Amino acid sequence: MADCKMRVGVAIAFALVLLAAAPPALASEPLYATYLGGSAFEDIGFVERGPDEGTIIVGSTQSADFPGTRPVPGRGGGTDVFVTSYDRQGRLVFSVVMGGERADHPTVCRVGRDGSVTVLGITYSRDFPTRNPHQKKHRGQDEGFVFRLDARGELVYSTFLGTKGLDEIRLLEVDDDGYAYIAGSTDSNGKGYRTTRGALSRHFNTRLPSDYPGPDGVFTKLDPTGKAVTSTYISGRHQDYVSSLHVLSDGGVILIGRTSSDNFVTINPQQPEDEHPYDTFIVRLDGSGQLVYSRLFGGSKTDEPGWSAVGDDGSAVILGFTRSLDLPVVNAFQASIDYPWSYVAKYDGAGTLVYATYLGGISPQSGDDAFHVDAAGNTYIKGLVGSGAWASFPLVAAFDATPAGYSEASLTKIAPNGACVFSTWIGGSDADGIAEMHVGDDGIVTLVGVTHSPDFPTAGEENRSFGGGRDVFVMRVDQVGDLLFSTLLGGEGGDELVDATVSASGEVFVLGSTEADDFPVTSNSFPRGRNREGFVAKIDGRGRLAFSVLLGANVTNGESTARVLARADGGALVASTIDIFGASELHQVDPLASGDNGQDDSMAIVLGPEGRMLLSTYLGGSSSDRLRSVRVSESGAAVVVLHTTSPNMLVREAPQAAFGGLADQYLISFGP
């Protein structure tokens, strides 16, 4: 399933730029360029790949004249939800608007293998359109909804999902057969969540004083037509939150969350009956919603999950946070601790605790890559440890065993049976932090981050020395924790890391900015401009600098996305909003636009395998044009997402040739 994550903005529109994979085929003349939008505001929700490398867009619109190709099921006013699909050539496949008289917003979407689109969201509209509903009526002030469109844009089903109280139903997954799995929490203050006969629990269970309301967890599974397979509470008598939803290959699910209930579903006898602290729960249901197992994990203080992953065999690994000194550890490499912080626990497919261990002092760094479980069941955790917690951090087969700065980065690998393969510091005498962690199929770990340490550990054929101030580092660690290489990238001034990616062949691409006159560049780079400007560097699989080139204009990660992505030919695609304050001019090659024309512009750059610029262009018009996301398909086509308020964008072969007003979406394609 394509994974869509909500990015909400105001007065947003966006552009899609399709770039050919092979350098000789690049051309600056657009194949098509078109607006999409109405006379009011549009908000970006999600941009996902559709069938045959098309593009599916989900968002919110306040435009009564937003273009649609299907009969509009509901369009009552306020803010409505739109779903728009384009094929690879930019032709409009369908555009559907769903909404009622008040505000309606998408929060999650999933695109099916067949091109169907399932959207979960929140509505304040009592007249939000329904079809084949599991729940016919709007019950509360804000209500969950879920609807499904087929690949042609026809509405298959649409249903309310919620209670008279406050609903936090934000988790959605869809399997390859079109079944939708939905989970969250509700305080069910009044009319309860709609459940099915034979459900695990059919009634709201929280029993707390009115000044201390407590939610219950909920879970619903809908078949491809919208009929409920199962719908149930996941709860006890106190507060219960579902925070993670994992779909299994047999149609069952694993739900993970936190509870303060002393009678949660099926109590684990190891747990104390204490209603005040939170425990982590893990519940497995089969394809019909029947309970396979329910477990609690925790001690006498608060314990809750952070990240989780589920294997093909139904095993589940949880990285969580703890304040308990009495966790029920099993096969632990760190069985006790003076200052609790994090824990790692693994359950097998039957709910048996394989291992549970403290991971002392570590604060797992945020982001989707903070925690990774590979296909073999090994767990990798990047972290940050403050100086006050150094004594609690476990060191195993460490290549850096001496903390020196006031905060230290760390990397830990745990085997499937709970043994610690390695656990090491990463840093020098000043502050160090890991921004990106990538684990290859071979178990080799690549780390990219920033260091202020002049004695940061380096190794390999080309272990570049510290430039000064703040440098970027690229490091690679093998399966047993040995350092394969570690190299620095920077000059005497401050150097910022904006984004990094690792290609399928193991090359590391780094996007950043520098103000250093002596920043290392290769011979194919344009000359240094003025003030701070962007750079792109490629580190090969042995840690050597393959190329490093300056971009002229600065790149920013502020309110927009800035990305570097690997291309199949060994080159890179770069897209960013340009920081216009103190920035030099973008080095342009075969440009689409001649200059920075408006309040802010975005840009797109294609680099060949040796770092030569094949294409470098501004993307924008006379007003604001800001990047939101960029993706590269398997064939090498790229999708760059902007929002624009510019009425004078270039149009070619346009389904919508004119700017709608206020803010529109804008799509542009160029290639062979």
Secondary structure by P-SEA (a helix, b strand, c coil): cbbbbbbbbccccbbbbbbbcccccccccccccccccccbbbbbccccccccbbbbbbbcccccccccccccccccccbbbbbbbbcccccccbbbbbbcccbbbbcbbbbcccbbbbbbbccccccccccccccccccccbbbbbbbbcccccccbbbbbbccccccccbbbbcccbbbbbbbcccccccccccccccccccccccccccbbbbbbbbbbbcccccccbbbbbccccbbbbcbbbbcccccbbbbbcccccccccccccccccccbbbbbbbbbcccccccbbbbbbcccbbbbcccccccccbbbbbbcccccccccccccccccccccbbbbbbcccccccccccccccccccccccccccccbbbbbbbccccccccccccccccccccccccccbbbbbcccccccbbbbbbcccbbbbcbbbbccccbbbbbbccccccccccccccccccccbbbbbbbbcccccccbbbbbbcccbbbbccccccccbbbbbbbccccccccccccccccccccbbbbbbbcccccccccccccbbbbcccccccccccccccbbbbbbbccccccccccccccccccccccccbbbbbcccccccbbbbbbcccbbbbcccccccccbbbbbbbbccccccccccccccccccbbbbbbbbcc
